[in-house]
Amino acid sequence: MNPPTTKQLEALVIELGKAELIIHAMLNAMTLEQKMLVAAQLEASGVSPDGMTRAHERRAVLAAFGA
């Protein structure tokens, strides 16, 4: 597999930024009970054991690319 091109990395960062906006909108629309259910499902699947939205990880990647 070849390393990603600059254009591919830029597209990835743009998509990650859009995901950030979508996640925030969904969280704002969800009840506490819904958030707890989703958090439990994500933790059980091993996707996000330390936080439901992986916000810190996502923001770190965006910051590393200046987004």
C-alpha positions in Angstrom: 0.0 0.0 0.0 1.3 3.4 -1.0 1.5 6.3 1.5 -1.4 8.7 1.1 -1.0 11.7 -1.0 -1.4 15.3 0.3 -4.8 15.5 -1.5 -5.9 12.3 0.2 -4.8 13.6 3.6 -6.6 16.9 3.0 -9.8 15.0 2.1 -9.5 12.8 5.2 -9.0 15.9 7.5 -12.1 17.6 5.9 -14.1 14.4 6.5 -12.9 14.2 10.1 -13.9 17.8 10.6 -17.4 17.1 9.2 -17.7 14.1 11.5 -16.9 16.4 14.4 -19.8 18.6 13.5 -22.2 15.6 13.0 -21.3 14.1 16.3 -21.9 17.4 18.2 -25.2 17.8 16.5 -26.3 14.3 17.4 -25.2 14.6 21.0 -27.1 17.9 21.3 -30.3 16.1 20.1 -29.9 13.0 22.3 -31.3 12.5 25.7 -29.0 11.5 28.6 -30.5 8.0 28.4 -29.7 7.7 24.7 -26.1 8.9 25.3 -25.6 6.3 28.0 -27.0 3.5 25.8 -24.7 4.4 22.9 -21.7 4.8 25.3 -22.3 1.3 26.7 -22.6 -0.2 23.1 -19.4 1.5 22.0 -17.5 0.4 25.1 -18.8 -3.2 24.7 -17.5 -3.3 21.1 -14.1 -1.9 22.1 -14.5 1.1 19.8 -14.4 3.7 22.5 -13.5 2.4 26.0 -12.4 5.8 27.4 -15.1 8.1 26.1 -18.1 7.9 23.9 -17.1 10.3 21.2 -13.3 10.0 21.1 -13.4 13.8 21.0 -9.9 14.2 22.4 -8.4 11.8 19.8 -10.3 13.4 17.0 -9.4 16.9 18.0 -5.7 15.9 18.3 -5.6 14.7 14.7 -7.4 17.8 13.5 -5.0 20.0 15.4 -2.0 18.1 14.1 -3.2 19.0 10.6 -4.0 22.6 11.4 -7.7 22.1 11.0 
